[in-house]
Amino acid sequence: MARSAYHVVLASASPARLETLRRAGLDPEVAVSSVDEAELDLPDPASLVQVLAAAKCRQVAAGLAPTEPTIVVGCDSVLNLDGVALGRPRDADDARERWRRLRGRSAVLVTGHCIRLLGAGPDAERVALAATTVHFADLSDAEIEAYVNSGEPLVVAGAFTIDGLGGAFVTGIEGDPHNVVGISLPLLRDMLSKLGVRWTDLWSPLSS
């Protein structure tokens, strides 16, 4: 059976992003960048995630020597609450305080996406943003304590998930749910289309 027309490289250590791409039919290689997110301080969450996504994607792409058409995908996500970018909590106390602010409210999960097309003529790049509004349940203090003690909020942007223990605490979503996991498949498809790449050409043989 013929292989995918493109080699896909995910410039992210996120297991959720990798699993999302795999479920969508792709079989990406993972190459994690060494970009230090803490060194970049931009006040606007939307600008911050796009700059970080581009930095991660470009650094990984620069280290490749592709012998076939290759697509590098970089992403970065934060939760925009009242104009403040909330990434991973610093510690358990930070996660508790964050959930006290989030409960019963809504916030916007923003993810910057950058893709670079290599080995198919001149290198080409696209950068774009996906935004999804998330509505949170009005958790009790006991629920917040139990959730923080589970450890899950400490390892994800925004201190919550929709595909794990945190799913019961999200009452609604406006926008692409994949974006809340960390990568927007519809946006990615549109970005690739603008570079002349068909989404279905990225499917691995095992998915077809």
C-alpha positions as CSV (number, residue, x, y, z in Angstrom):
1,M,0.0,0.0,0.0
2,A,1.3,3.5,-0.8
3,R,2.6,5.6,2.0
4,S,1.5,9.2,2.9
5,A,2.5,11.8,0.3
6,Y,4.1,13.9,3.1
7,H,6.3,13.3,6.1
8,V,4.7,15.1,9.1
9,V,6.7,16.3,12.0
10,L,5.0,17.5,15.2
11,A,7.1,20.2,17.0
12,S,5.4,19.5,20.3
13,A,5.8,17.2,23.3
14,S,2.0,17.2,23.9
15,P,0.6,13.7,24.0
16,A,-2.9,15.1,23.4
17,R,-1.8,16.8,20.2
18,L,-0.1,13.7,19.0
19,E,-3.1,11.5,19.8
20,T,-5.5,14.0,18.1
21,L,-3.4,13.9,14.8
22,R,-3.2,10.1,15.0
23,R,-7.0,9.8,15.4
24,A,-7.4,12.1,12.4
25,G,-5.4,9.7,10.2
26,L,-1.9,11.1,10.4
27,D,1.3,9.4,11.7
28,P,3.6,12.2,12.7
29,E,7.1,12.1,14.0
30,V,7.7,14.0,17.2
31,A,10.6,16.5,17.4
32,V,10.4,18.7,20.5
33,S,11.9,22.2,20.3
34,S,14.0,23.8,23.0
35,V,12.2,27.1,22.8
36,D,11.9,28.6,26.3
37,E,8.4,29.9,26.7
38,A,9.2,31.8,29.8
39,E,11.6,34.1,27.9
40,L,8.8,35.6,25.9
41,D,6.5,38.1,27.6
42,L,3.8,39.5,25.3
43,P,0.7,41.0,27.0
44,D,-1.7,39.8,24.3
45,P,-2.5,36.1,24.6
46,A,-3.3,35.7,20.8
47,S,0.0,37.3,19.8
48,L,1.9,35.2,22.4
49,V,0.7,31.8,21.2
50,Q,1.3,32.7,17.5
51,V,4.9,33.9,18.2
52,L,5.7,30.8,20.3
53,A,4.1,28.4,17.8
54,A,6.2,29.9,15.0
55,A,9.4,29.8,17.1
56,K,8.9,26.1,17.9
57,C,8.1,25.2,14.3
58,R,11.0,27.2,12.8
59,Q,13.5,25.8,15.2
60,V,12.5,22.2,14.5
61,A,12.4,22.8,10.8
62,A,15.9,24.3,10.8
63,G,17.3,21.1,12.2
64,L,15.8,18.9,9.4
65,A,17.4,17.9,6.1
66,P,14.3,16.5,4.4
67,T,14.7,14.1,1.5
68,E,10.9,14.1,0.8
69,P,8.1,16.6,1.1
70,T,7.8,17.4,4.8
71,I,5.4,19.4,6.9
72,V,6.4,20.7,10.3
73,V,3.6,21.6,12.7
74,G,4.1,23.8,15.8
75,C,1.5,24.8,18.3
76,D,1.2,26.7,21.5
77,S,-1.9,27.2,23.7
78,V,-3.0,29.4,26.6
79,L,-6.3,30.2,28.2
80,N,-7.3,33.8,27.9
81,L,-9.1,34.9,31.0
82,D,-9.9,38.6,31.2
83,G,-7.1,39.4,28.8
84,V,-4.5,37.4,30.8
85,A,-2.7,34.4,29.3
86,L,-2.9,31.4,31.6
87,G,-0.5,28.5,30.6
88,R,0.4,25.6,32.8
89,P,0.0,26.4,36.6
90,R,3.2,27.0,38.5
91,D,2.2,24.6,41.2
92,A,-0.9,23.2,43.1
93,D,-1.6,26.5,44.8
94,D,-1.7,28.3,41.5
95,A,-4.0,25.7,40.0
96,R,-6.4,26.1,43.0
97,E,-6.5,29.8,42.7
98,R,-7.0,29.6,39.0
99,W,-10.0,27.3,39.4
100,R,-11.5,29.6,42.0
101,R,-11.4,32.3,39.3
102,L,-12.7,30.0,36.5
103,R,-15.6,28.3,38.2
104,G,-19.0,29.5,36.9
105,R,-17.3,31.6,34.2
106,S,-16.2,31.5,30.6
107,A,-12.7,31.9,29.0
108,V,-11.2,31.6,25.6
109,L,-8.7,28.9,24.8
110,V,-6.3,30.3,22.1
111,T,-3.9,28.2,20.1
112,G,-1.3,29.5,17.8
113,H,-0.5,27.2,14.8
114,C,2.5,27.4,12.5
115,I,3.2,25.0,9.6
116,R,6.3,24.9,7.3
117,L,6.4,23.0,4.1
118,L,9.9,21.7,3.3
119,G,11.4,19.7,0.5
120,A,8.8,20.6,-2.1
121,G,10.3,23.6,-3.8
122,P,10.9,26.8,-1.8
123,D,10.1,26.5,1.9
124,A,6.7,28.0,2.7
125,E,5.0,28.9,6.0
126,R,1.6,29.8,7.4
127,V,0.8,31.1,10.9
128,A,-2.8,31.3,12.2
129,L,-4.9,31.4,15.4
130,A,-7.8,29.3,16.6
131,A,-10.0,30.4,19.5
132,T,-12.6,28.4,21.4
133,T,-14.8,29.7,24.2
134,V,-15.1,27.4,27.1
135,H,-17.8,27.5,29.8
136,F,-17.0,26.2,33.2
137,A,-19.2,24.6,35.8
138,D,-19.5,26.3,39.2
139,L,-17.3,23.9,41.2
140,S,-17.3,23.5,44.9
141,D,-14.1,24.0,46.9
142,A,-14.1,20.2,47.5
143,E,-14.3,19.5,43.8
144,I,-11.5,21.9,43.1
145,E,-9.3,20.3,45.8
146,A,-10.0,16.8,44.4
147,Y,-9.2,17.9,40.8
148,V,-6.0,19.6,41.8
149,N,-4.9,16.6,43.9
150,S,-5.4,14.4,40.8
151,G,-2.5,16.2,39.2
152,E,-4.1,16.7,35.9
153,P,-4.5,20.5,36.0
154,L,-0.8,20.9,36.7
155,V,0.4,19.6,33.3
156,V,-2.0,21.3,30.8
157,A,-2.5,24.8,29.6
158,G,-5.3,26.5,31.4
159,A,-5.3,23.9,34.2
160,F,-8.1,21.8,32.6
161,T,-8.9,19.2,30.0
162,I,-12.0,18.2,28.1
163,D,-10.8,14.7,27.3
164,G,-9.8,13.7,30.8
165,L,-11.0,14.2,34.4
166,G,-11.7,17.8,33.7
167,G,-14.4,17.0,31.1
168,A,-17.1,16.9,33.7
169,F,-16.3,20.5,34.7
170,V,-16.9,22.0,31.2
171,T,-20.5,22.8,30.6
172,G,-20.2,24.0,27.0
173,I,-17.9,24.9,24.2
174,E,-18.2,27.4,21.3
175,G,-15.9,26.6,18.5
176,D,-13.6,23.7,17.6
177,P,-13.3,21.2,20.4
178,H,-10.0,19.9,19.0
179,N,-8.6,23.3,19.7
180,V,-9.2,22.9,23.4
181,V,-7.1,19.8,23.3
182,G,-4.3,21.9,21.7
183,I,-4.6,21.6,17.9
184,S,-7.4,22.7,15.6
185,L,-7.9,20.1,12.8
186,P,-10.2,22.3,10.6
187,L,-7.7,25.3,10.9
188,L,-4.8,23.0,10.1
189,R,-6.6,21.7,7.0
190,D,-7.3,25.2,5.8
191,M,-3.7,26.3,6.4
192,L,-2.4,23.3,4.4
193,S,-4.8,24.0,1.6
194,K,-3.3,27.5,1.2
195,L,0.0,25.9,0.7
196,G,-1.4,23.6,-2.0
197,V,-1.5,20.5,0.3
198,R,-4.6,18.3,0.5
199,W,-5.5,17.1,3.9
200,T,-6.3,13.6,2.7
201,D,-2.7,13.3,1.3
202,L,-1.5,13.3,4.9
203,W,-3.5,10.2,5.9
204,S,-1.2,7.3,6.7
205,P,-1.9,4.0,4.9
206,L,-3.2,2.3,8.1
207,S,-5.9,5.0,8.2
208,S,-7.2,4.5,4.7
